[in-house]
Protein backbone atom coordinates (compact mmCIF):
# COMPACT_ATOMS: atom_id res chain seq x y z
CA UNK A 1 0.00 0.00 0.00
CA UNK A 2 1.66 3.24 -1.15
CA UNK A 3 1.34 6.28 1.09
CA UNK A 4 1.82 9.85 -0.10
CA UNK A 5 1.71 13.04 1.91
CA UNK A 6 -0.37 15.82 0.41
CA UNK A 7 1.27 19.17 -0.15
CA UNK A 8 -2.03 20.99 0.18
CA UNK A 9 -2.05 21.87 3.86
CA UNK A 10 -5.39 23.64 3.45
CA UNK A 11 -7.05 20.23 3.33
CA UNK A 12 -5.72 19.29 6.74
CA UNK A 13 -8.57 18.33 9.03
CA UNK A 14 -6.90 19.70 12.13
CA UNK A 15 -3.95 21.86 12.87
CA UNK A 16 -1.43 20.29 15.27
CA UNK A 17 -2.73 20.31 18.83
CA UNK A 18 -6.00 21.86 17.71
CA UNK A 19 -8.26 23.06 20.52
CA UNK A 20 -11.28 24.02 18.47
CA UNK A 21 -14.69 22.53 19.06
CA UNK A 22 -15.76 19.38 17.26
CA UNK A 23 -15.91 20.20 13.53
CA UNK A 24 -18.75 19.31 11.23
CA UNK A 25 -18.79 15.96 9.46
CA UNK A 26 -17.87 17.46 6.07
CA UNK A 27 -14.49 18.60 7.34
CA UNK A 28 -13.84 15.29 9.08
CA UNK A 29 -14.32 13.14 6.00
CA UNK A 30 -11.64 14.82 3.90
CA UNK A 31 -13.42 14.25 0.58
CA UNK A 32 -16.75 15.05 -0.98
CA UNK A 33 -17.53 11.43 -1.79
CA UNK A 34 -16.83 10.24 1.73
CA UNK A 35 -18.77 13.17 3.09
CA UNK A 36 -21.82 12.25 1.06
CA UNK A 37 -21.52 8.68 2.23
CA UNK A 38 -21.45 9.65 5.91
CA UNK A 39 -24.18 12.26 5.66
CA UNK A 40 -26.45 9.79 3.86
CA UNK A 41 -27.07 8.02 7.17
CA UNK A 42 -30.65 8.44 8.28
CA UNK A 43 -29.82 9.53 11.82
CA UNK A 44 -27.05 9.67 14.37
CA UNK A 45 -26.76 8.81 18.03
CA UNK A 46 -25.80 12.12 19.65
CA UNK A 47 -22.55 12.19 21.57
CA UNK A 48 -22.80 13.07 25.23
CA UNK A 49 -19.77 15.05 26.48
CA UNK A 50 -18.30 14.07 29.81
CA UNK A 51 -18.93 16.58 32.60
CA UNK A 52 -16.44 19.41 32.33
CA UNK A 53 -15.24 18.37 28.87
CA UNK A 54 -15.50 20.75 25.90
CA UNK A 55 -14.98 17.82 23.48
CA UNK A 56 -11.90 19.44 21.94
CA UNK A 57 -9.52 17.36 19.85
CA UNK A 58 -5.99 17.51 21.31
CA UNK A 59 -4.62 14.88 18.92
CA UNK A 60 -2.49 15.78 15.92
CA UNK A 61 -4.05 14.64 12.66
CA UNK A 62 -1.53 14.31 9.81
CA UNK A 63 -2.66 15.15 6.29
CA UNK A 64 -1.65 11.85 4.70
CA UNK A 65 -3.25 10.33 1.61
CA UNK A 66 -3.80 6.60 2.01
CA UNK A 67 -4.61 4.63 -1.10
CA UNK A 68 -7.41 2.12 -1.07
CA UNK A 69 -6.48 -1.29 0.22
CA UNK A 70 -6.71 -4.07 -2.40
CA UNK A 71 -9.02 -6.99 -1.75
CA UNK A 72 -6.03 -9.28 -1.19
CA UNK A 73 -3.12 -7.26 0.24
CA UNK A 74 0.39 -8.65 0.46
CA UNK A 75 0.55 -10.17 3.96
CA UNK A 76 4.36 -10.02 4.10
CA UNK A 77 4.33 -6.27 3.46
CA UNK A 78 1.55 -5.74 5.99
CA UNK A 79 3.32 -7.72 8.72
CA UNK A 80 6.58 -5.91 7.99
CA UNK A 81 4.90 -2.50 8.21
CA UNK A 82 3.06 -3.38 11.42
CA UNK A 83 6.13 -4.85 13.10
CA UNK A 84 8.25 -1.81 12.25
CA UNK A 85 5.58 0.63 13.45
CA UNK A 86 4.98 -1.23 16.71
CA UNK A 87 8.72 -1.54 17.38
CA UNK A 88 9.30 2.15 16.72
CA UNK A 89 6.41 3.04 19.04
CA UNK A 90 7.87 0.90 21.83
CA UNK A 91 11.37 2.35 21.25
CA UNK A 92 9.91 5.85 21.30
CA UNK A 93 8.61 5.10 24.78
CA UNK A 94 11.92 3.75 26.03
CA UNK A 95 13.45 3.73 28.56
CA UNK A 96 10.83 1.75 30.38
CA UNK A 97 10.36 4.56 32.85
CA UNK A 98 8.43 6.32 30.07
CA UNK A 99 5.64 3.79 30.49
CA UNK A 100 4.52 5.85 33.43
CA UNK A 101 3.99 8.69 30.98
CA UNK A 102 2.02 6.31 28.74
CA UNK A 103 -0.25 5.42 31.66
CA UNK A 104 -0.74 9.11 32.32
CA UNK A 105 -1.59 9.67 28.64
CA UNK A 106 -4.09 6.81 28.78
CA UNK A 107 -5.74 8.35 31.82
CA UNK A 108 -5.97 11.70 30.02
CA UNK A 109 -7.41 9.97 26.97
CA UNK A 110 -10.08 8.40 29.14
CA UNK A 111 -11.10 11.85 30.34
CA UNK A 112 -11.07 13.39 26.85
CA UNK A 113 -12.18 10.62 24.52
CA UNK A 114 -14.46 8.17 26.32
CA UNK A 115 -18.19 8.71 26.00
CA UNK A 116 -19.64 5.71 27.79
CA UNK A 117 -23.38 5.30 27.32
CA UNK A 118 -25.12 3.45 30.20
CA UNK A 119 -28.17 3.22 27.96
CA UNK A 120 -26.31 0.77 25.70
CA UNK A 121 -25.81 -1.64 28.61
CA UNK A 122 -29.46 -1.32 29.64
CA UNK A 123 -30.65 -2.03 26.10
CA UNK A 124 -28.15 -4.89 25.78
CA UNK A 125 -29.45 -6.43 29.03
CA UNK A 126 -33.01 -6.23 27.73
CA UNK A 127 -31.93 -7.81 24.43
CA UNK A 128 -30.18 -10.58 26.39
CA UNK A 129 -33.40 -11.38 28.27
CA UNK A 130 -35.48 -11.32 25.07
CA UNK A 131 -33.00 -13.59 23.25
CA UNK A 132 -32.98 -16.05 26.16
CA UNK A 133 -36.78 -16.24 26.18
CA UNK A 134 -36.90 -16.54 22.38
CA UNK A 135 -34.35 -19.34 22.43
CA UNK A 136 -36.31 -21.27 25.07
CA UNK A 137 -39.56 -20.86 23.13
CA UNK A 138 -38.03 -21.86 19.79
CA UNK A 139 -36.30 -24.86 21.35
CA UNK A 140 -39.55 -26.06 22.81
CA UNK A 141 -41.85 -25.28 19.90
CA UNK A 142 -39.68 -25.60 16.79
CA UNK A 143 -36.14 -26.94 17.03
CA UNK A 144 -36.63 -29.93 19.35
CA UNK A 145 -39.85 -31.12 17.66
CA UNK A 146 -38.05 -30.82 14.30
CA UNK A 147 -35.21 -33.03 15.52
CA UNK A 148 -37.61 -35.60 16.95
CA UNK A 149 -39.71 -35.67 13.78
CA UNK A 150 -36.66 -36.92 11.87
CA UNK A 151 -35.96 -39.48 14.62
CA UNK A 152 -32.46 -38.19 15.25
CA UNK A 153 -30.18 -39.62 17.91
CA UNK A 154 -30.49 -38.34 21.46
CA UNK A 155 -27.20 -36.48 21.07
CA UNK A 156 -28.42 -34.75 17.90
CA UNK A 157 -31.74 -33.86 19.52
CA UNK A 158 -29.82 -32.08 22.28
CA UNK A 159 -27.31 -30.34 20.03
CA UNK A 160 -29.39 -29.32 17.00
CA UNK A 161 -31.40 -26.50 18.70
CA UNK A 162 -28.19 -24.83 19.92
CA UNK A 163 -26.57 -24.87 16.46
CA UNK A 164 -29.66 -23.66 14.58
CA UNK A 165 -30.15 -20.83 17.07
CA UNK A 166 -26.54 -19.61 16.88
CA UNK A 167 -26.45 -19.92 13.09
CA UNK A 168 -29.61 -17.81 12.79
CA UNK A 169 -28.40 -15.02 15.09
CA UNK A 170 -24.93 -14.85 13.55
CA UNK A 171 -26.44 -14.74 10.06
CA UNK A 172 -28.48 -11.69 11.07
CA UNK A 173 -25.54 -9.85 12.64
CA UNK A 174 -23.18 -10.65 9.77
CA UNK A 175 -25.63 -9.46 7.10
CA UNK A 176 -26.18 -6.33 9.18
CA UNK A 177 -22.44 -5.64 9.43
CA UNK A 178 -21.87 -6.56 5.75
CA UNK A 179 -24.40 -3.91 4.67
CA UNK A 180 -22.69 -1.23 6.78
CA UNK A 181 -19.24 -2.35 5.59
CA UNK A 182 -20.34 -2.05 1.97
CA UNK A 183 -22.20 1.23 2.47
CA UNK A 184 -19.25 2.95 4.18
CA UNK A 185 -16.55 1.16 2.15
CA UNK A 186 -14.88 0.00 5.35
CA UNK A 187 -13.05 -3.01 3.91
CA UNK A 188 -11.10 -1.02 1.30
CA UNK A 189 -10.92 2.53 2.66
CA UNK A 190 -8.79 1.82 5.72
CA UNK A 191 -7.82 5.46 6.07
CA UNK A 192 -11.44 6.37 6.84
CA UNK A 193 -11.22 4.30 10.02
CA UNK A 194 -9.17 7.13 11.54
CA UNK A 195 -9.41 10.23 9.31
CA UNK A 196 -13.07 10.65 10.30
CA UNK A 197 -12.37 10.15 14.01
CA UNK A 198 -12.48 12.78 16.71
CA UNK A 199 -13.56 12.70 20.38
CA UNK A 200 -17.31 12.47 20.71
CA UNK A 201 -17.92 11.80 17.02
CA UNK A 202 -21.59 10.98 16.36
CA UNK A 203 -22.33 7.31 15.73
CA UNK A 204 -24.71 6.21 13.01
CA UNK A 205 -27.85 4.68 14.49
CA UNK A 206 -27.41 1.46 12.48
CA UNK A 207 -23.96 0.97 14.04
CA UNK A 208 -25.20 1.85 17.52
CA UNK A 209 -27.94 -0.77 17.43
CA UNK A 210 -25.64 -3.35 15.84
CA UNK A 211 -23.18 -2.91 18.72
CA UNK A 212 -25.97 -3.00 21.30
CA UNK A 213 -27.42 -6.18 19.81
CA UNK A 214 -23.99 -7.82 19.71
CA UNK A 215 -23.34 -7.01 23.38
CA UNK A 216 -26.74 -8.38 24.34
CA UNK A 217 -26.17 -11.54 22.32
CA UNK A 218 -22.74 -12.20 23.81
CA UNK A 219 -24.11 -11.74 27.33
CA UNK A 220 -26.80 -14.28 26.42
CA UNK A 221 -24.18 -16.53 24.82
CA UNK A 222 -22.06 -16.46 27.99
CA UNK A 223 -25.11 -17.26 30.11
CA UNK A 224 -25.95 -20.15 27.78
CA UNK A 225 -22.43 -21.58 28.06
CA UNK A 226 -22.59 -21.44 31.85
CA UNK A 227 -26.09 -22.81 32.41
CA UNK A 228 -27.66 -24.17 29.19
CA UNK A 229 -24.99 -25.95 27.15
CA UNK A 230 -22.56 -28.83 27.64
CA UNK A 231 -18.99 -27.91 28.56
CA UNK A 232 -16.41 -28.24 25.80
CA UNK A 233 -12.64 -28.46 25.85
CA UNK A 234 -12.27 -24.80 24.85
CA UNK A 235 -14.72 -23.58 27.51
CA UNK A 236 -12.20 -21.31 29.24
CA UNK A 237 -10.94 -19.85 25.97
CA UNK A 238 -14.53 -19.20 24.82
CA UNK A 239 -15.41 -17.41 28.06
CA UNK A 240 -12.31 -15.22 27.74
CA UNK A 241 -13.21 -14.61 24.08
CA UNK A 242 -16.73 -13.46 24.97
CA UNK A 243 -15.47 -11.14 27.72
CA UNK A 244 -12.88 -9.70 25.33
CA UNK A 245 -15.50 -9.30 22.59
CA UNK A 246 -17.88 -7.42 24.88
CA UNK A 247 -15.01 -5.18 26.03
CA UNK A 248 -13.97 -4.49 22.43
CA UNK A 249 -17.50 -3.64 21.27
CA UNK A 250 -18.26 -1.37 24.23
CA UNK A 251 -14.79 0.15 23.97
CA UNK A 252 -15.05 0.79 20.23
CA UNK A 253 -18.33 2.60 20.77
CA UNK A 254 -17.20 4.56 23.82
CA UNK A 255 -14.02 5.93 22.19
CA UNK A 256 -15.66 6.21 18.76
CA UNK A 257 -13.57 3.52 17.08
CA UNK A 258 -16.87 2.21 15.73
CA UNK A 259 -15.79 2.10 12.08
CA UNK A 260 -13.10 -0.49 12.71
CA UNK A 261 -15.48 -2.10 15.20
CA UNK A 262 -17.93 -2.83 12.36
CA UNK A 263 -15.06 -4.36 10.39
CA UNK A 264 -14.26 -6.67 13.30
CA UNK A 265 -17.87 -7.89 13.45
CA UNK A 266 -17.91 -8.39 9.66
CA UNK A 267 -14.71 -10.44 9.83
CA UNK A 268 -15.77 -12.65 12.74
CA UNK A 269 -19.48 -13.44 12.57
CA UNK A 270 -19.48 -15.13 9.16
CA UNK A 271 -17.31 -17.94 10.55
CA UNK A 272 -19.94 -18.96 13.08
CA UNK A 273 -22.59 -19.05 10.34
CA UNK A 274 -20.59 -21.69 8.44
CA UNK A 275 -19.61 -23.57 11.61
CA UNK A 276 -23.06 -23.84 13.14
CA UNK A 277 -24.68 -24.42 9.75
CA UNK A 278 -22.36 -27.37 9.02
CA UNK A 279 -22.99 -28.82 12.48
CA UNK A 280 -26.75 -28.49 12.01
CA UNK A 281 -26.54 -30.48 8.76
CA UNK A 282 -24.31 -33.12 10.36
CA UNK A 283 -26.85 -33.84 13.09
CA UNK A 284 -29.19 -35.27 10.41
CA UNK A 285 -26.67 -37.96 9.43
CA UNK A 286 -28.59 -40.67 11.30
CA UNK A 287 -32.39 -40.76 11.10
CA UNK A 288 -34.42 -43.52 12.66
CA UNK A 289 -31.30 -45.61 13.22
CA UNK A 290 -30.33 -45.44 9.53
CA UNK A 291 -27.31 -43.58 8.16
CA UNK A 292 -27.96 -40.90 5.54
CA UNK A 293 -24.74 -40.68 3.55
CA UNK A 294 -25.55 -37.63 1.43
CA UNK A 295 -26.02 -35.60 4.62
CA UNK A 296 -22.47 -36.48 5.69
CA UNK A 297 -21.20 -35.40 2.26
CA UNK A 298 -22.99 -32.05 2.55
CA UNK A 299 -21.61 -31.57 6.06
CA UNK A 300 -18.07 -32.31 4.85
CA UNK A 301 -18.45 -29.75 2.05
CA UNK A 302 -19.76 -27.23 4.57
CA UNK A 303 -16.79 -27.87 6.84
CA UNK A 304 -14.34 -27.33 3.97
CA UNK A 305 -16.06 -24.02 3.20
CA UNK A 306 -15.87 -23.12 6.89
CA UNK A 307 -12.13 -23.87 7.06
CA UNK A 308 -11.51 -21.80 3.92
CA UNK A 309 -13.64 -18.92 5.18
CA UNK A 310 -12.00 -19.02 8.62
CA UNK A 311 -8.54 -18.59 7.16
CA UNK A 312 -9.66 -15.84 4.75
CA UNK A 313 -11.63 -13.78 7.25
CA UNK A 314 -10.28 -14.45 10.74
CA UNK A 315 -6.62 -14.93 9.85
CA UNK A 316 -5.82 -13.24 6.52
CA UNK A 317 -8.23 -10.28 6.52
CA UNK A 318 -7.99 -9.83 10.27
CA UNK A 319 -4.23 -9.32 9.92
CA UNK A 320 -4.12 -7.42 6.60
CA UNK A 321 -7.21 -5.28 7.20
CA UNK A 322 -8.19 -4.85 10.87
CA UNK A 323 -4.82 -5.29 12.57
CA UNK A 324 -3.00 -3.41 9.79
CA UNK A 325 -5.40 -0.51 10.21
CA UNK A 326 -5.07 -0.42 14.00
CA UNK A 327 -1.32 -1.02 14.26
CA UNK A 328 0.01 0.85 11.24
CA UNK A 329 -2.42 3.25 9.58
CA UNK A 330 -3.68 4.59 12.91
CA UNK A 331 -0.29 6.15 13.73
CA UNK A 332 0.11 7.53 10.22
CA UNK A 333 -3.12 9.49 10.61
CA UNK A 334 -2.93 10.19 14.36
CA UNK A 335 0.71 9.94 15.56
CA UNK A 336 -0.40 10.69 19.11
CA UNK A 337 -3.83 9.08 18.89
CA UNK A 338 -5.43 7.60 22.02
CA UNK A 339 -5.45 4.00 23.23
CA UNK A 340 -2.96 2.74 20.62
CA UNK A 341 -1.31 0.13 22.85
CA UNK A 342 -4.37 -1.02 24.87
CA UNK A 343 -6.53 -1.41 21.78
CA UNK A 344 -3.90 -3.32 19.83
CA UNK A 345 -3.08 -5.57 22.76
CA UNK A 346 -6.74 -6.63 22.79
CA UNK A 347 -6.64 -7.30 19.04
CA UNK A 348 -3.45 -9.35 19.37
CA UNK A 349 -5.05 -11.40 22.17
CA UNK A 350 -8.03 -12.00 19.88
CA UNK A 351 -5.69 -13.11 17.10
CA UNK A 352 -4.00 -15.59 19.46
CA UNK A 353 -7.37 -17.17 20.26
CA UNK A 354 -8.21 -17.41 16.56
CA UNK A 355 -4.91 -19.13 15.81
CA UNK A 356 -5.70 -21.62 18.60
CA UNK A 357 -9.09 -22.44 17.06
CA UNK A 358 -7.61 -22.62 13.58
CA UNK A 359 -5.19 -25.27 14.83
CA UNK A 360 -8.22 -27.33 15.94
CA UNK A 361 -9.77 -26.85 12.50
CA UNK A 362 -6.60 -28.05 10.75
CA UNK A 363 -6.43 -31.03 13.11
CA UNK A 364 -9.98 -32.06 12.26
CA UNK A 365 -9.42 -31.37 8.56
CA UNK A 366 -6.47 -33.78 8.51
CA UNK A 367 -8.54 -36.45 10.23
CA UNK A 368 -11.41 -36.13 7.74
CA UNK A 369 -9.38 -35.84 4.53
CA UNK A 370 -6.42 -38.15 5.18
CA UNK A 371 -7.39 -40.47 8.02
CA UNK A 372 -10.97 -40.84 6.70
CA UNK A 373 -12.42 -40.31 10.16
CA UNK A 374 -15.98 -39.17 10.70
CA UNK A 375 -16.59 -35.44 10.99
CA UNK A 376 -17.33 -34.42 14.57
CA UNK A 377 -16.77 -31.54 16.97
CA UNK A 378 -13.29 -32.15 18.42
CA UNK A 379 -14.10 -29.77 21.28
CA UNK A 380 -16.67 -32.18 22.79
CA UNK A 381 -15.65 -33.84 26.03
CA UNK A 382 -16.13 -37.60 26.07
CA UNK A 383 -17.01 -39.63 29.14
CA UNK A 384 -15.45 -42.95 30.04
CA UNK A 385 -17.78 -44.84 27.68
CA UNK A 386 -16.88 -42.64 24.73
CA UNK A 387 -20.14 -40.73 24.81
CA UNK A 388 -20.39 -36.99 24.37
CA UNK A 389 -21.29 -35.07 27.50
CA UNK A 390 -23.66 -33.05 25.34
CA UNK A 391 -26.00 -36.04 25.58
CA UNK A 392 -26.42 -35.48 29.32
CA UNK A 393 -29.97 -34.28 29.91
CA UNK A 394 -30.94 -32.20 32.93
CA UNK A 395 -34.22 -33.41 34.39
CA UNK A 396 -35.79 -31.81 37.50
CA UNK A 397 -32.43 -30.79 38.90
CA UNK A 398 -30.89 -34.21 38.34
CA UNK A 399 -29.13 -35.73 35.35
CA UNK A 400 -29.49 -38.77 33.21
CA UNK A 401 -27.16 -39.90 30.45
CA UNK A 402 -28.72 -40.78 27.11
CA UNK A 403 -27.11 -43.74 25.32
CA UNK A 404 -26.00 -42.67 21.89
CA UNK A 405 -26.31 -44.60 18.68
CA UNK A 406 -22.84 -43.27 17.88
CA UNK A 407 -21.13 -45.19 20.72
CA UNK A 408 -18.10 -47.26 19.88
CA UNK A 409 -18.59 -50.72 18.41
CA UNK A 410 -16.70 -52.29 21.28
CA UNK A 411 -19.09 -50.73 23.75
CA UNK A 412 -22.11 -52.04 21.83
CA UNK A 413 -20.65 -55.56 21.70
CA UNK A 414 -20.06 -55.42 25.43
CA UNK A 415 -23.65 -54.28 25.94
CA UNK A 416 -25.01 -57.21 23.87
CA UNK A 417 -23.05 -59.75 25.92
Buried (B, 14 or more C-beta within 10 A) or exposed (E): BEEEEEEEEEEBBBEEEBEEEBBEBBBBBBBEEBBEBBEEBEEBBEBBEBEEBEBBBBBBBBBBBBEEBEEEBEEEEBBEBBEEBBEEBEEEBEEEEEEEEBEEBBEEBBEBBBBBBEEBBEBBBEBBBEBBEEBEEBBEEEBBEBBEEBEBBBBBBBBBBBBBBBBBBBBBBBEBBBBBBEBBBBBBBBBBBBBBBBBBBBBBEBBBBBBBBBBBBBBBBBBBBEEBBBBBBBBEBBBBBBEBBBEBBBBBBBBBBBBBBBBBBBBBBBBBBBBBBBBBBBBBBBBEEEEBEEBBEBBBEBBBEBBEBBBBBBBBBBBBBBBBBBBBBBBBBBBBBBBBBEBBEBBEBBBEBBEEBBEBBEEBBEBBEEEEEEBBBEBBEEEEEEBBBBBBEEEEEEEEEBBBBBBEEEBEEEEEE
